[in-house]
Amino acid sequence: MTLAITVWNHSHSATGGSVIRAIEVLLEHGVKQDRIVFLNLVAAPEGIERLVKSFPQVRIVTAEVDEGLNSNKFIVPGLGDFGCRYFGTDR
């Protein structure tokens, strides 16, 4: 199966673990690396580096590369708890 292009969108990428797993699934289903675009809002340099080392042909589009990760592996300064704010569960 050949797909023209596959875009995987995620709000943020800290360590890169989630996107790496998602790309592995796409590859298992026959999508070629050079046909994948990872699109996100905020990324940490650590996650980008890990993604590029794992899948050098995947294109990355991000709005912001923040300073890095803190000791809890959260992006600094980051978006805060994006999921809770998006779904309104932070109230």
N, C-alpha and C positions, 0 to 999 in steps of 0.2 A: 504494500500500500504506500503510495507516495502522496504526501500532503504538500500543498504549495507553501504554506508557512504556518507555524504554530506559535501562538503568543500565549505565554503564561503570565498572568497578572497577579501581583501580590502587593499589599500595602507597604511592607517593609521586609528587609532581609538583614538579619543580624549576623548569625554564624554561617548562613547559607545552607543549613541542613535540610530545610523544607524544600527549597528549590532544587537542590541536588537530587532528592528523592523523586520529586515530580519529573525531573528530566530523565531519570533512570526509567520511570514508568513509560514515558513517551518513547524512549529508545527501545524498550521491550516491545512496543507496539509498532515498530518499524519506522518511526520518525527519525530522520537524519539530523545530527547535531547542527549542521549549517542551515537548517530550516526552522530552528527554534529561536525565538526572541523572548527574553525575560524582561518584563516591564514592571517597574515598581516605583514607589514614591521616595522612600528613604532607604539607604543601604549603609552598612558599616564597611570600612575597608577590609576587615577580616573576612567577611562573607564574600565580598567581590573576589578577593584573592583566592579563596578556597574554590569558588565557582569556576574561575578562569583556569586554575590548575586542573580541575576535574574535567571540564568540558571547554577546551579552548576555542571551539568553533561556534559556541552559543553566543549570540549577541545580547548585550545588556543595555537597557535603557532605564535610567533612573533620574529623578528630578534633583536629588540631593545625596551627596556622600557626606555623612556626618563624621565626627571626630573619631569614633571607635566604640568599643564595648566597655562596660564597667565590669566589676567583679561578678555580677549576676548575669553577665552576657546580654545585658540590655543596651540598645543603641543610645549613645550619649551625643547631643541632648535628646534626639529622638522625637517621637510623637506622643510620648506618654503611653498609656494603655489604649492603643488605637481600637482594638476589638471591643473593649468595654464602652468606650465613648461612641463608637459607631452603632452598637446595638442598644445603647442607652442603659447598660447594666451597671454603670459607675455611680448611679444616683442612690 
